[in-house]
Each structure stands twice: as structure tokens, then as C-alpha cells.
Amino acid sequence: MQPILAFTNRVAPPWEMAVLQKLGGQIADCWARAEEAERRASEATDLAVRADHERAAKSWRHLARSYEFVESLERFLLDAERAKAAHARGRAICCPYCGRGMRLLGIEHELDSRDVFSIECIGCGHLEVIGAPTR
Ligand SMILES: [Zn+2]
């Protein structure tokens, strides 16, 4: 029995998640360090030491915001890349295993609210069942 997958609930590939997770970790680390520097500044009795910690906190906050900007840019570029790839494929549905075209086997009407499409890969014979709301 081959696995049945729906195309609609696409999950980002592992490398995309890795890039965003790494940035997310760096951002959290910067905010934690900024917080730590602020705490040290508030505890410092020496004015020069306090100023040093405040400067450090400001730098960590600046770096955190820079990483947040890079992260938002990264997300934008990944979305653009995905949209471009979808456009290049047109509306054709390709097999997730071998990349060849899929042919329609049948459409079933389900509960007046959903159409269920059964499609088969012309290359490897992989079967997909896709549910779509009735228009
Ligand atoms: Zn296939």
C-alpha cells in the first residue's frame, strides 16, 4: 500500500526550516544577552560600569533587530521562490516521488460539500487522493 498524501498541506522542506530555526535561535540569544546586560546595568553601583552594561544591552538589542530583519527577508525570499516554482510548473500536478505527470482516475462526490479526486502517476503508479470543497 502506497502512502496517500494531499498536496494542499505542504510542509516547508527541512533546509528552509533549518535556516529559519537557526536565525530564531540567534535572535532569542541576542534578546537574552540584552536582558542580562540590562540586569547587570541596573545592579551596578559604579557609573562607568553601569554605562558599559547599558552600551552592551543596546548593542545586543540592535543585533537582535538586525537578525529579525534578516529573518523576515529570508521568509520573503523563500515565499517568492516557492511562488516562482509553482508558476513555472503551471497548474500541472506532478508526482511527489518521481516528478512525472499525474492522470485523473476519477472524481467522487462526497456529502455535497467535497469532491474527491483520485489521481495516478503515469511514471511510477503512485496514487493520490485529493479532497477539494465543492464550488
Ligand atoms: Zn511517480
Backbone and ligand atoms as CSV (ligand in chain L), in Angstrom:
chain,resi,resn,atom,element,x,y,z
A,1,MET,N,N,0.854,-1.206,0.000
A,1,MET,CA,C,0.000,0.000,0.000
A,1,MET,C,C,0.882,1.245,0.000
A,2,GLN,N,N,0.647,2.107,-0.983
A,2,GLN,CA,C,1.444,3.332,-1.064
A,2,GLN,C,C,0.818,4.444,-0.220
A,3,PRO,N,N,1.664,5.329,0.279
A,3,PRO,CA,C,1.121,6.406,1.125
A,3,PRO,C,C,0.248,7.358,0.303
A,4,ILE,N,N,-0.768,7.855,0.915
A,4,ILE,CA,C,-1.659,8.821,0.272
A,4,ILE,C,C,-1.406,10.184,0.896
A,5,LEU,N,N,-1.081,11.135,0.042
A,5,LEU,CA,C,-0.758,12.475,0.534
A,5,LEU,C,C,-1.655,13.507,-0.115
A,6,ALA,N,N,-1.921,14.549,0.584
A,6,ALA,CA,C,-2.656,15.670,-0.006
A,6,ALA,C,C,-1.650,16.749,-0.379
A,7,PHE,N,N,-1.853,17.409,-1.501
A,7,PHE,CA,C,-0.938,18.463,-1.943
A,7,PHE,C,C,-1.121,19.747,-1.156
A,8,THR,N,N,-2.291,19.924,-0.613
A,8,THR,CA,C,-2.626,21.223,-0.042
A,8,THR,C,C,-1.870,21.547,1.249
A,9,ASN,N,N,-1.634,20.566,2.087
A,9,ASN,CA,C,-0.966,20.835,3.365
A,9,ASN,C,C,0.549,20.710,3.229
A,10,ARG,N,N,1.130,21.577,2.387
A,10,ARG,CA,C,2.553,21.493,2.146
A,10,ARG,C,C,3.342,21.943,3.381
A,11,VAL,N,N,4.344,21.147,3.726
A,11,VAL,CA,C,5.221,21.486,4.841
A,11,VAL,C,C,6.543,21.956,4.237
A,12,ALA,N,N,7.131,23.000,4.814
A,12,ALA,CA,C,8.396,23.523,4.297
A,12,ALA,C,C,9.471,22.435,4.372
A,13,PRO,N,N,10.318,22.327,3.324
A,13,PRO,CA,C,11.374,21.316,3.368
A,13,PRO,C,C,12.356,21.586,4.510
A,14,PRO,N,N,13.072,20.548,4.965
A,14,PRO,CA,C,13.943,20.673,6.152
A,14,PRO,C,C,14.953,21.806,6.080
A,15,TRP,N,N,15.549,22.061,4.893
A,15,TRP,CA,C,16.576,23.123,4.841
A,15,TRP,C,C,15.980,24.494,5.114
A,16,GLU,N,N,14.735,24.737,4.658
A,16,GLU,CA,C,14.093,26.027,4.938
A,16,GLU,C,C,13.882,26.195,6.442
A,17,MET,N,N,13.398,25.116,7.061
A,17,MET,CA,C,13.151,25.157,8.499
A,17,MET,C,C,14.468,25.371,9.250
A,18,ALA,N,N,15.542,24.735,8.776
A,18,ALA,CA,C,16.849,24.860,9.442
A,18,ALA,C,C,17.340,26.301,9.427
A,19,VAL,N,N,17.202,26.961,8.279
A,19,VAL,CA,C,17.650,28.355,8.155
A,19,VAL,C,C,16.879,29.236,9.131
A,20,LEU,N,N,15.543,29.059,9.143
A,20,LEU,CA,C,14.710,29.911,9.994
A,20,LEU,C,C,14.888,29.586,11.477
A,21,GLN,N,N,15.090,28.292,11.779
A,21,GLN,CA,C,15.297,27.912,13.179
A,21,GLN,C,C,16.620,28.465,13.704
A,22,LYS,N,N,17.658,28.421,12.842
A,22,LYS,CA,C,18.966,28.928,13.250
A,22,LYS,C,C,18.872,30.421,13.558
A,23,LEU,N,N,18.206,31.164,12.666
A,23,LEU,CA,C,18.029,32.599,12.889
A,23,LEU,C,C,17.209,32.851,14.150
A,24,GLY,N,N,16.157,32.060,14.331
A,24,GLY,CA,C,15.313,32.203,15.512
A,24,GLY,C,C,16.111,32.002,16.788
A,25,GLY,N,N,17.039,31.050,16.773
A,25,GLY,CA,C,17.902,30.780,17.928
A,25,GLY,C,C,18.831,31.941,18.208
A,26,GLN,N,N,19.389,32.514,17.121
A,26,GLN,CA,C,20.301,33.654,17.283
A,26,GLN,C,C,19.561,34.876,17.815
A,27,ILE,N,N,18.337,35.079,17.326
A,27,ILE,CA,C,17.535,36.227,17.780
A,27,ILE,C,C,17.235,36.095,19.280
A,28,ALA,N,N,16.791,34.904,19.682
A,28,ALA,CA,C,16.474,34.669,21.102
A,28,ALA,C,C,17.718,34.859,21.968
A,29,ASP,N,N,18.861,34.391,21.469
A,29,ASP,CA,C,20.121,34.527,22.202
A,29,ASP,C,C,20.483,36.002,22.400
A,30,CYS,N,N,20.311,36.809,21.347
A,30,CYS,CA,C,20.614,38.244,21.437
A,30,CYS,C,C,19.712,38.938,22.451
A,31,TRP,N,N,18.408,38.611,22.417
A,31,TRP,CA,C,17.490,39.243,23.373
A,31,TRP,C,C,17.825,38.829,24.808
A,32,ALA,N,N,18.227,37.558,24.994
A,32,ALA,CA,C,18.597,37.089,26.334
A,32,ALA,C,C,19.832,37.826,26.840
A,33,ARG,N,N,20.814,38.023,25.943
A,33,ARG,CA,C,22.035,38.734,26.338
A,33,ARG,C,C,21.752,40.203,26.641
A,34,ALA,N,N,20.831,40.808,25.863
A,34,ALA,CA,C,20.443,42.201,26.100
A,34,ALA,C,C,19.808,42.326,27.489
A,35,GLU,N,N,18.950,41.364,27.805
A,35,GLU,CA,C,18.275,41.355,29.098
A,35,GLU,C,C,19.282,41.215,30.246
A,36,GLU,N,N,20.234,40.321,30.042
A,36,GLU,CA,C,21.281,40.082,31.037
A,36,GLU,C,C,22.109,41.364,31.268
A,37,ALA,N,N,22.470,42.041,30.156
A,37,ALA,CA,C,23.254,43.279,30.269
A,37,ALA,C,C,22.449,44.368,30.989
A,38,GLU,N,N,21.133,44.424,30.701
A,38,GLU,CA,C,20.279,45.408,31.385
A,38,GLU,C,C,20.227,45.134,32.892
A,39,ARG,N,N,20.135,43.842,33.223
A,39,ARG,CA,C,20.087,43.457,34.638
A,39,ARG,C,C,21.397,43.881,35.340
A,40,ARG,N,N,22.535,43.600,34.671
A,40,ARG,CA,C,23.834,43.972,35.259
A,40,ARG,C,C,23.956,45.484,35.410
A,41,ALA,N,N,23.417,46.210,34.413
A,41,ALA,CA,C,23.471,47.682,34.477
A,41,ALA,C,C,22.673,48.187,35.678
A,42,SER,N,N,21.496,47.577,35.886
A,42,SER,CA,C,20.638,48.025,36.993
A,42,SER,C,C,21.253,47.686,38.353
A,43,GLU,N,N,22.101,46.653,38.386
A,43,GLU,CA,C,22.724,46.247,39.641
A,43,GLU,C,C,24.045,46.976,39.917
A,44,ALA,N,N,24.628,47.577,38.860
A,44,ALA,CA,C,25.947,48.204,39.006
A,44,ALA,C,C,25.858,49.481,39.844
A,45,THR,N,N,26.800,49.628,40.778
A,45,THR,CA,C,26.834,50.841,41.595
A,45,THR,C,C,27.780,51.862,40.961
A,46,ASP,N,N,28.811,51.331,40.283
A,46,ASP,CA,C,29.772,52.210,39.610
A,46,ASP,C,C,29.156,52.748,38.317
A,47,LEU,N,N,29.158,54.067,38.130
A,47,LEU,CA,C,28.522,54.685,36.961
A,47,LEU,C,C,29.150,54.271,35.641
A,48,ALA,N,N,30.482,54.130,35.636
A,48,ALA,CA,C,31.183,53.727,34.404
A,48,ALA,C,C,30.811,52.295,34.026
A,49,VAL,N,N,30.756,51.426,35.048
A,49,VAL,CA,C,30.388,50.018,34.808
A,49,VAL,C,C,28.949,49.939,34.300
A,50,ARG,N,N,28.069,50.729,34.943
A,50,ARG,CA,C,26.665,50.761,34.517
A,50,ARG,C,C,26.552,51.190,33.052
A,51,ALA,N,N,27.292,52.245,32.684
A,51,ALA,CA,C,27.272,52.752,31.302
A,51,ALA,C,C,27.754,51.679,30.329
A,52,ASP,N,N,28.775,50.929,30.734
A,52,ASP,CA,C,29.296,49.843,29.885
A,52,ASP,C,C,28.213,48.796,29.624
A,53,HIS,N,N,27.520,48.382,30.694
A,53,HIS,CA,C,26.471,47.369,30.547
A,53,HIS,C,C,25.300,47.895,29.712
A,54,GLU,N,N,24.983,49.186,29.891
A,54,GLU,CA,C,23.901,49.774,29.091
A,54,GLU,C,C,24.269,49.816,27.607
A,55,ARG,N,N,25.541,50.129,27.334
A,55,ARG,CA,C,26.015,50.122,25.943
A,55,ARG,C,C,25.917,48.714,25.355
A,56,ALA,N,N,26.332,47.724,26.174
A,56,ALA,CA,C,26.283,46.324,25.724
A,56,ALA,C,C,24.836,45.906,25.434
A,57,ALA,N,N,23.905,46.291,26.319
A,57,ALA,CA,C,22.492,45.949,26.140
A,57,ALA,C,C,21.958,46.546,24.836
A,58,LYS,N,N,22.339,47.814,24.581
A,58,LYS,CA,C,21.902,48.496,23.370
A,58,LYS,C,C,22.430,47.766,22.128
A,59,SER,N,N,23.696,47.332,22.172
A,59,SER,CA,C,24.290,46.602,21.048
A,59,SER,C,C,23.572,45.279,20.802
A,60,TRP,N,N,23.272,44.538,21.886
A,60,TRP,CA,C,22.575,43.252,21.738
A,60,TRP,C,C,21.181,43.447,21.164
A,61,ARG,N,N,20.485,44.512,21.603
A,61,ARG,CA,C,19.148,44.789,21.060
A,61,ARG,C,C,19.237,45.130,19.576
A,62,HIS,N,N,20.258,45.915,19.217
A,62,HIS,CA,C,20.447,46.295,17.815
A,62,HIS,C,C,20.699,45.038,16.970
A,63,LEU,N,N,21.557,44.140,17.483
A,63,LEU,CA,C,21.874,42.907,16.749
A,63,LEU,C,C,20.629,42.021,16.619
A,64,ALA,N,N,19.838,41.944,17.694
A,64,ALA,CA,C,18.602,41.133,17.659
A,64,ALA,C,C,17.666,41.654,16.565
A,65,ARG,N,N,17.522,42.986,16.500
A,65,ARG,CA,C,16.635,43.570,15.474
A,65,ARG,C,C,17.187,43.342,14.077
A,66,SER,N,N,18.517,43.370,13.937
A,66,SER,CA,C,19.140,43.103,12.632
A,66,SER,C,C,18.835,41.673,12.189
A,67,TYR,N,N,18.979,40.731,13.123
A,67,TYR,CA,C,18.670,39.328,12.809
A,67,TYR,C,C,17.202,39.164,12.461
A,68,GLU,N,N,16.339,39.906,13.181
A,68,GLU,CA,C,14.898,39.824,12.891
A,68,GLU,C,C,14.603,40.329,11.474
A,69,PHE,N,N,15.335,41.352,11.061
A,69,PHE,CA,C,15.170,41.871,9.705
A,69,PHE,C,C,15.602,40.806,8.688
A,70,VAL,N,N,16.773,40.188,8.938
A,70,VAL,CA,C,17.278,39.139,8.039
A,70,VAL,C,C,16.271,37.985,7.959
A,71,GLU,N,N,15.699,37.636,9.114
A,71,GLU,CA,C,14.722,36.546,9.155
A,71,GLU,C,C,13.491,36.872,8.299
A,72,SER,N,N,12.994,38.118,8.403
A,72,SER,CA,C,11.803,38.489,7.620
A,72,SER,C,C,12.136,38.499,6.129
A,73,LEU,N,N,13.364,38.919,5.806
A,73,LEU,CA,C,13.827,38.913,4.412
A,73,LEU,C,C,13.898,37.468,3.903
A,74,GLU,N,N,14.447,36.598,4.738
A,74,GLU,CA,C,14.581,35.181,4.397
A,74,GLU,C,C,13.207,34.564,4.097
A,75,ARG,N,N,12.239,34.872,4.959
A,75,ARG,CA,C,10.883,34.355,4.741
A,75,ARG,C,C,10.300,34.878,3.437
A,76,PHE,N,N,10.529,36.163,3.173
A,76,PHE,CA,C,10.007,36.773,1.951
A,76,PHE,C,C,10.611,36.085,0.726
A,77,LEU,N,N,11.939,35.857,0.766
A,77,LEU,CA,C,12.618,35.242,-0.376
A,77,LEU,C,C,12.177,33.797,-0.577
A,78,LEU,N,N,11.981,33.064,0.516
A,78,LEU,CA,C,11.524,31.675,0.414
A,78,LEU,C,C,10.129,31.620,-0.198
A,79,ASP,N,N,9.257,32.558,0.223
A,79,ASP,CA,C,7.904,32.606,-0.331
A,79,ASP,C,C,7.938,32.939,-1.821
A,80,ALA,N,N,8.804,33.894,-2.189
A,80,ALA,CA,C,8.924,34.304,-3.588
A,80,ALA,C,C,9.428,33.134,-4.430
A,81,GLU,N,N,10.402,32.410,-3.886
A,81,GLU,CA,C,10.984,31.256,-4.580
A,81,GLU,C,C,9.907,30.187,-4.808
A,82,ARG,N,N,9.118,29.956,-3.783
A,82,ARG,CA,C,8.050,28.951,-3.846
A,82,ARG,C,C,6.997,29.354,-4.901
A,83,ALA,N,N,6.640,30.656,-4.896
A,83,ALA,CA,C,5.643,31.149,-5.847
A,83,ALA,C,C,6.160,31.005,-7.274
A,84,LYS,N,N,7.452,31.287,-7.464
A,84,LYS,CA,C,8.071,31.186,-8.783
A,84,LYS,C,C,8.059,29.737,-9.273
A,85,ALA,N,N,8.413,28.820,-8.370
A,85,ALA,CA,C,8.443,27.405,-8.723
A,85,ALA,C,C,7.048,26.920,-9.100
A,86,ALA,N,N,6.033,27.365,-8.348
A,86,ALA,CA,C,4.653,26.968,-8.629
A,86,ALA,C,C,4.204,27.510,-9.978
A,87,HIS,N,N,4.630,28.757,-10.268
A,87,HIS,CA,C,4.271,29.372,-11.538
A,87,HIS,C,C,4.918,28.616,-12.692
A,88,ALA,N,N,6.195,28.222,-12.519
A,88,ALA,CA,C,6.942,27.509,-13.563
A,88,ALA,C,C,6.288,26.162,-13.865
A,89,ARG,N,N,5.744,25.542,-12.829
A,89,ARG,CA,C,5.085,24.242,-13.022
A,89,ARG,C,C,3.720,24.396,-13.670
A,90,GLY,N,N,3.240,25.659,-13.690
A,90,GLY,CA,C,1.895,25.880,-14.186
A,90,GLY,C,C,0.916,25.245,-13.235
A,91,ARG,N,N,-0.174,24.746,-13.747
A,91,ARG,CA,C,-1.154,24.138,-12.866
A,91,ARG,C,C,-1.061,22.616,-12.888
A,92,ALA,N,N,-0.050,22.107,-13.570
A,92,ALA,CA,C,0.115,20.663,-13.668
A,92,ALA,C,C,0.481,20.081,-12.306
A,93,ILE,N,N,-0.069,18.937,-12.012
A,93,ILE,CA,C,0.259,18.249,-10.769
A,93,ILE,C,C,1.296,17.178,-11.096
A,94,CYS,N,N,2.398,17.210,-10.369
A,94,CYS,CA,C,3.462,16.246,-10.606
A,94,CYS,C,C,3.557,15.266,-9.439
A,95,CYS,N,N,4.020,14.084,-9.743
A,95,CYS,CA,C,4.202,13.043,-8.743
A,95,CYS,C,C,5.270,13.478,-7.729
A,96,PRO,N,N,4.969,13.390,-6.434
A,96,PRO,CA,C,5.959,13.790,-5.423
A,96,PRO,C,C,7.125,12.809,-5.327
A,97,TYR,N,N,7.000,11.649,-5.940
A,97,TYR,CA,C,8.071,10.646,-5.865
A,97,TYR,C,C,8.980,10.656,-7.082
A,98,CYS,N,N,8.377,10.705,-8.303
A,98,CYS,CA,C,9.232,10.637,-9.498
A,98,CYS,C,C,9.160,11.897,-10.346
A,99,GLY,N,N,8.228,12.830,-10.034
A,99,GLY,CA,C,8.167,14.099,-10.753
A,99,GLY,C,C,7.436,14.043,-12.086
A,100,ARG,N,N,6.943,12.867,-12.495
A,100,ARG,CA,C,6.215,12.779,-13.774
A,100,ARG,C,C,4.775,13.266,-13.574
A,101,GLY,N,N,4.062,13.355,-14.672
A,101,GLY,CA,C,2.684,13.835,-14.618
A,101,GLY,C,C,1.743,12.843,-13.948
A,102,MET,N,N,0.620,13.368,-13.478
A,102,MET,CA,C,-0.388,12.519,-12.839
A,102,MET,C,C,-1.625,12.521,-13.730
A,103,ARG,N,N,-2.303,11.375,-13.821
A,103,ARG,CA,C,-3.550,11.349,-14.603
A,103,ARG,C,C,-4.735,11.104,-13.668
A,104,LEU,N,N,-5.853,11.674,-14.087
A,104,LEU,CA,C,-7.064,11.578,-13.287
A,104,LEU,C,C,-7.691,10.195,-13.435
A,105,LEU,N,N,-7.962,9.549,-12.317
A,105,LEU,CA,C,-8.627,8.242,-12.342
A,105,LEU,C,C,-10.128,8.394,-12.137
A,106,GLY,N,N,-10.507,9.328,-11.296
A,106,GLY,CA,C,-11.932,9.503,-11.058
A,106,GLY,C,C,-12.227,10.613,-10.069
A,107,ILE,N,N,-13.468,11.086,-10.107
A,107,ILE,CA,C,-13.918,12.108,-9.164
A,107,ILE,C,C,-15.155,11.568,-8.447
A,108,GLU,N,N,-15.116,11.646,-7.146
A,108,GLU,CA,C,-16.286,11.208,-6.380
A,108,GLU,C,C,-16.865,12.372,-5.596
A,109,HIS,N,N,-18.171,12.408,-5.558
A,109,HIS,CA,C,-18.879,13.447,-4.824
A,109,HIS,C,C,-19.111,12.942,-3.408
A,110,GLU,N,N,-18.746,13.762,-2.422
A,110,GLU,CA,C,-18.842,13.314,-1.048
A,110,GLU,C,C,-19.649,14.298,-0.221
A,111,LEU,N,N,-20.761,13.895,0.297
A,111,LEU,CA,C,-21.575,14.689,1.224
A,111,LEU,C,C,-21.989,16.066,0.693
A,112,ASP,N,N,-22.071,16.234,-0.627
A,112,ASP,CA,C,-22.460,17.513,-1.243
A,112,ASP,C,C,-21.512,18.669,-0.941
A,113,SER,N,N,-20.451,18.429,-0.213
A,113,SER,CA,C,-19.590,19.545,0.158
A,113,SER,C,C,-18.149,19.347,-0.317
A,114,ARG,N,N,-17.845,18.157,-0.771
A,114,ARG,CA,C,-16.457,17.873,-1.097
A,114,ARG,C,C,-16.386,16.961,-2.323
A,115,ASP,N,N,-15.450,17.281,-3.230
A,115,ASP,CA,C,-15.143,16.380,-4.332
A,115,ASP,C,C,-13.814,15.694,-4.012
A,116,VAL,N,N,-13.777,14.399,-4.263
A,116,VAL,CA,C,-12.545,13.665,-4.005
A,116,VAL,C,C,-11.963,13.203,-5.340
A,117,PHE,N,N,-10.776,13.703,-5.645
A,117,PHE,CA,C,-10.099,13.374,-6.895
A,117,PHE,C,C,-9.090,12.260,-6.640
A,118,SER,N,N,-9.162,11.228,-7.461
A,118,SER,CA,C,-8.154,10.172,-7.396
A,118,SER,C,C,-7.265,10.328,-8.614
A,119,ILE,N,N,-5.961,10.466,-8.364
A,119,ILE,CA,C,-5.032,10.619,-9.485
A,119,ILE,C,C,-3.898,9.617,-9.344
A,120,GLU,N,N,-3.336,9.257,-10.513
A,120,GLU,CA,C,-2.298,8.235,-10.542
A,120,GLU,C,C,-1.113,8.745,-11.350
A,121,CYS,N,N,0.075,8.469,-10.872
A,121,CYS,CA,C,1.294,8.867,-11.585
A,121,CYS,C,C,1.456,8.002,-12.832
A,122,ILE,N,N,1.755,8.657,-13.977
A,122,ILE,CA,C,1.949,7.905,-15.217
A,122,ILE,C,C,3.313,7.213,-15.223
A,123,GLY,N,N,4.185,7.640,-14.308
A,123,GLY,CA,C,5.522,7.037,-14.249
A,123,GLY,C,C,5.582,5.844,-13.312
A,124,CYS,N,N,5.389,6.094,-12.024
A,124,CYS,CA,C,5.595,5.033,-11.031
A,124,CYS,C,C,4.287,4.435,-10.498
A,125,GLY,N,N,3.155,4.990,-10.921
A,125,GLY,CA,C,1.878,4.427,-10.490
A,125,GLY,C,C,1.430,4.866,-9.099
A,126,HIS,N,N,2.163,5.820,-8.505
A,126,HIS,CA,C,1.793,6.332,-7.182
A,126,HIS,C,C,0.370,6.903,-7.211
A,127,LEU,N,N,-0.402,6.625,-6.181
A,127,LEU,CA,C,-1.783,7.096,-6.102
A,127,LEU,C,C,-1.923,8.249,-5.115
A,128,GLU,N,N,-2.700,9.261,-5.506
A,128,GLU,CA,C,-3.006,10.365,-4.605
A,128,GLU,C,C,-4.518,10.517,-4.539
A,129,VAL,N,N,-5.014,10.877,-3.365
A,129,VAL,CA,C,-6.426,11.211,-3.235
A,129,VAL,C,C,-6.498,12.616,-2.660
A,130,ILE,N,N,-7.103,13.519,-3.421
A,130,ILE,CA,C,-7.160,14.925,-3.008
A,130,ILE,C,C,-8.618,15.329,-2.818
A,131,GLY,N,N,-8.912,15.845,-1.655
A,131,GLY,CA,C,-10.257,16.347,-1.393
A,131,GLY,C,C,-10.311,17.833,-1.664
A,132,ALA,N,N,-11.328,18.298,-2.363
A,132,ALA,CA,C,-11.492,19.730,-2.619
A,132,ALA,C,C,-12.929,20.123,-2.372
A,133,PRO,N,N,-13.161,21.285,-1.720
A,133,PRO,CA,C,-14.533,21.709,-1.464
A,133,PRO,C,C,-15.286,21.957,-2.772
A,134,THR,N,N,-16.547,21.603,-2.813
A,134,THR,CA,C,-17.378,21.812,-3.998
A,134,THR,C,C,-17.687,23.301,-4.143
A,135,ARG,N,N,-17.548,23.808,-5.396
A,135,ARG,CA,C,-17.798,25.228,-5.586
A,135,ARG,C,C,-19.240,25.498,-5.922
L,1,ZN,ZN,ZN,5.617,8.793,-9.850
